[in-house]
């Protein structure tokens, strides 16, 4: 699918991330759209995807670089620590599919 502009592409990528990727909190799945983290990820990943430079290591580095505040800001963890392995696999699948459709 060709996107008419980068903003539209980022919105579509954000929607797909938000619907498929979750953090695990006490065995509860909090999808990234509900945690308001999906757009941040899409904005970070879109330039990498459009350049064709996305790798699993790059994805992990982006996840490590995004701090998530917990307990009203009492604690902060990198997003990578909150995503279970299955959710990281879903994220990679979403990114690969999106890149194929660019």
C-alpha positions in Angstrom: 0.0 0.0 0.0 1.4 3.3 -1.0 0.9 6.2 1.5 0.2 9.6 0.2 2.4 11.3 2.8 4.6 10.3 5.8 2.0 11.5 8.3 -0.6 9.0 7.0 2.0 6.2 7.0 3.0 7.0 10.6 -0.7 7.0 11.6 -1.2 3.6 10.0 1.9 2.2 11.6 0.9 3.5 15.0 -2.6 2.0 14.6 -1.1 -1.4 13.8 1.4 -1.2 16.7 -1.3 -0.1 19.1 -3.6 -3.0 18.1 -0.9 -5.8 18.2 1.7 -4.9 20.8 1.2 -4.9 24.6 3.1 -4.5 27.8 2.5 -7.0 30.5 1.7 -5.7 34.0 0.8 -8.3 36.6 -0.3 -10.6 33.8 -2.6 -7.9 32.4 -2.0 -7.0 28.7 -2.0 -3.3 28.3 -2.0 -2.6 24.6 0.3 0.3 23.5 -2.6 2.3 22.1 -4.2 2.3 25.6 -0.8 3.2 27.1 -0.4 6.0 24.5 2.9 4.6 23.4 2.0 3.5 19.9 2.6 6.9 18.2 6.0 7.3 19.8 7.1 4.0 18.5 5.7 4.7 15.0 7.5 8.0 14.9 10.8 6.3 15.9 10.5 3.3 13.5 9.1 5.0 10.4 12.4 6.6 9.3 14.2 3.3 9.8 11.5 1.5 7.8 11.5 4.0 4.9 15.3 3.6 4.7 15.1 -0.1 4.9 17.5 -0.2 7.8 15.3 -2.0 10.4 16.9 -4.9 12.3 16.0 -6.8 15.4 18.9 -5.1 17.3 17.7 -1.7 16.2 14.2 -2.4 17.4 15.6 -3.5 20.8 17.7 -0.3 21.0 14.6 1.8 20.3 12.6 0.0 23.0 15.4 0.5 25.5 15.5 4.2 24.7 11.8 4.9 25.6 11.3 5.4 29.3 7.9 4.5 30.8 6.9 6.1 34.1 5.2 3.9 36.6 3.3 4.8 39.8 2.8 8.4 38.9 6.4 8.9 38.1 7.8 7.2 41.2 9.6 4.7 39.0 10.8 4.5 35.4 11.6 1.5 33.3 12.6 1.2 29.7 9.8 0.0 27.4 11.9 -3.1 26.6 11.6 -4.3 30.2 7.8 -4.2 30.0 7.3 -6.0 26.7 7.2 -9.8 27.0 9.0 -11.8 24.2 5.7 -12.6 22.4 4.9 -8.9 22.2 8.3 -8.1 20.8 7.7 -10.8 18.2 4.4 -9.2 17.3 6.2 -5.8 17.0 8.8 -7.3 14.6 6.0 -8.9 12.6 4.1 -5.6 12.3 7.3 -3.7 11.3 8.2 -6.3 8.7 4.7 -6.3 7.2 4.7 -2.5 7.1 8.1 -2.4 5.4 6.9 -4.8 2.7 3.9 -2.5 2.0 6.0 0.7 1.7 
